[in-house]
């Protein structure tokens, strides 16, 4: 039985934060008798991730997502607990470990601002000791996948945010790491660029079997890339499993959207036959019903049998609504 690529046991990170009352007197007092309080950013979380998995780490602001990634990438020491990534303890930051991982952050840059991306790529290849033949092959493949040819000779400061993020991904993948930590990779990008980056990540994961942990506030990123999600709230891991299972558990209904071919239909009377079925909207001949999952098959069959249906579709509720519900309640 093979070991997981990432294993986390009772991982905890506590920050000691100074605090004082407002005012000059309190400022002077804090110089001689500073006061502190402990803030638990991450609290006794446990999980394992197998090689090649793409996992979404989601949660509200301040939940502990970025702290977890920084511990796993070796940027922070944990206060308690254990973690191994590819067989290494991350905070030891051994050169062998650093060559196995990459971290791409939407609000940080690994590229030199004043020179073209190609120069930064060349420097990074030397830092990570990538053989010249491998460097050229990897670079050409990444440039082709991300359509970077027009950007390679422009100074990074002249690139748009979307163009820079594509170059950041190339910088992070040039040496073909086994583990990729992505922290808000589509932050600030337009819809078209977000879609292209997701497509790239799907292809790259499929071809290279790279293990990915993705943190993001865009649920479209998670639904497109991550069959599994870990939901963290106030530093606690409150869910670890399939995204669709989470939706079914917290939203035990579906949305039935339909349109009639004629306006003379006793729709209100029809709905009363089905318990717990609710009409949400009715506009311009288009209707939306909220129906318990167990009743969907019976209701749609009856609709098609007895009413003049011109169009009908069945949808799950938006995943954003499910996640918002968890954030508000703080539990699954």
C-alpha positions, -999 to 999 in steps of 0.1 A, spaced: 0 0 0 15 33 -11 18 62 13 -3 94 7 15 123 -10 3 146 18 -5 136 54 -15 160 81 -21 150 117 -35 173 144 -19 203 127 -22 235 148 -9 270 143 -13 296 171 -2 332 167 6 354 196 -9 388 188 -2 420 207 -32 441 218 -39 473 236 -66 498 243 -67 530 222 -52 563 235 -18 577 244 -17 562 279 -24 528 267 4 532 241 29 541 267 18 513 290 21 488 262 58 497 259 65 485 295 37 459 300 27 446 266 -4 424 265 -9 395 241 -36 371 232 -33 338 214 -51 334 181 -56 299 168 -54 301 130 -55 264 124 -67 239 150 -60 201 151 -68 194 114 -63 160 99 -64 148 63 -45 128 36 -42 135 -1 -31 109 -26 -8 115 -55 -25 131 -85 -56 144 -65 -69 179 -71 -85 191 -38 -102 224 -31 -95 239 3 -123 264 9 -136 286 36 -144 323 45 -117 349 49 -95 342 80 -106 306 81 -70 293 80 -66 283 43 -35 303 35 -19 294 69 -24 257 61 -8 261 26 21 281 41 28 253 66 27 226 39 50 246 17 74 252 46 69 289 49 56 285 85 63 263 114 33 246 131 27 251 168 17 215 172 10 185 151 27 167 122 27 170 84 46 151 57 46 161 21 62 137 -4 79 121 26 94 154 39 87 176 68 80 209 50 94 233 75 128 217 73 129 232 37 154 208 24 165 215 -12 152 181 -23 118 190 -9 117 224 -25 123 209 -59 92 187 -54 68 215 -47 56 248 -62 33 275 -47 15 300 -70 -3 329 -52 -26 352 -70 -14 382 -50 23 375 -51 48 374 -79 78 351 -85 88 371 -115 111 401 -117 90 432 -124 115 449 -147 126 421 -171 107 399 -196 93 366 -183 118 346 -204 147 360 -183 130 350 -151 123 316 -165 160 311 -173 170 322 -138 146 298 -122 158 269 -143 193 275 -129 181 279 -93 162 246 -96 190 229 -116 168 219 -145 188 202 -172 189 224 -204 171 198 -225 143 194 -199 140 231 -195 136 237 -232 110 209 -235 90 219 -205 91 256 -215 79 250 -250 51 228 -239 39 253 -213 42 282 -237 21 263 -262 -6 253 -237 -10 288 -224 -4 307 -257 24 328 -243 43 336 -274 33 373 -276 42 379 -239 77 365 -236 97 397 -245 75 422 -226 86 435 -192 64 419 -165 52 454 -154 36 458 -188 16 426 -186 -21 426 -176 -31 406 -145 -43 377 -166 -11 376 -187 10 378 -156 -8 349 -139 -2 327 -169 35 335 -167 34 328 -129 21 293 -136 49 287 -161 74 298 -135 59 275 -110 58 245 -133 91 248 -152 108 222 -131 78 198 -131 70 197 -93 50 168 -79 29 190 -57 13 223 -66 -2 247 -40 -25 273 -57 -36 302 -35 -63 323 -53 -48 317 -88 -78 334 -106 -79 364 -83 -90 395 -103 -91 377 -136 -120 381 -161 -144 352 -168 -127 342 -200 -92 341 -185 -105 322 -155 -119 295 -178 -87 293 -198 -66 288 -166 -89 261 -154 -87 243 -187 -49 245 -185 -48 231 -150 -71 202 -159 -49 193 -189 -17 196 -169 -30 175 -140 -41 148 -164 -8 147 -183 16 150 -154 -3 135 -124 6 165 -103 -11 167 -68 -29 200 -64 -43 219 -34 -64 249 -45 -77 277 -23 -101 301 -38 -133 321 -32 -145 314 -67 -167 283 -65 -165 279 -103 -128 271 -98 -137 244 -73 -166 228 -93 -145 227 -125 -113 213 -110 -118 196 -76 -140 165 -71 -130 166 -34 -132 196 -11 -120 203 24 -140 230 41 -122 249 69 -140 273 93 -124 292 122 -94 270 118 -113 237 121 -118 213 93 -155 207 92 -159 187 60 -137 166 38 -153 147 9 -170 150 -24 -184 183 -34 -216 168 -47 -222 148 -15 -220 181 4 -246 197 -19 -270 168 -15 -266 168 22 -273 204 28 -297 211 -1 -321 181 -2 -340 196 -31 -337 203 -68 -349 232 -90 -373 222 -117 -375 249 -144 -403 248 -170 -423 267 -196 -458 259 -209 -468 259 -245 -501 276 -236 -510 302 -209 -543 286 -199 -530 261 -173 -541 255 -138 -505 253 -125 -513 264 -89 -538 236 -85 -513 211 -99 -486 220 -74 -509 214 -44 -508 177 -52 -472 175 -42 -462 181 -6 -432 204 2 -431 216 -34 -427 254 -37 -430 277 -66 -401 302 -64 -405 323 -95 -430 329 -123 -420 354 -150 -429 357 -187 -442 321 -188 -411 307 -171 -416 289 -138 -392 276 -112 -401 250 -86 -382 238 -55 -388 201 -52 -376 175 -27 -351 152 -44 -372 121 -37 -402 137 -54 -385 149 -86 -391 118 -107 -428 116 -98 -435 153 -103 -417 156 -137 -435 125 -150 -468 139 -139 -460 173 -154 -451 158 -188 -482 136 -187 -509 162 -178 -497 197 -187 -486 213 -220 -449 215 -214 -428 234 -239 -395 231 -220 -383 215 -188 -350 212 -170 -338 199 -136 -309 215 -118 -291 213 -85 -292 245 -64 -262 268 -69 -232 255 -49 -226 290 -38 -259 290 -19 -248 257 -1 -214 271 8 -229 304 21 -253 283 43 -223 266 59 -204 298 64 -234 313 82 -240 283 104 -204 273 110 -211 236 106 -221 209 81 
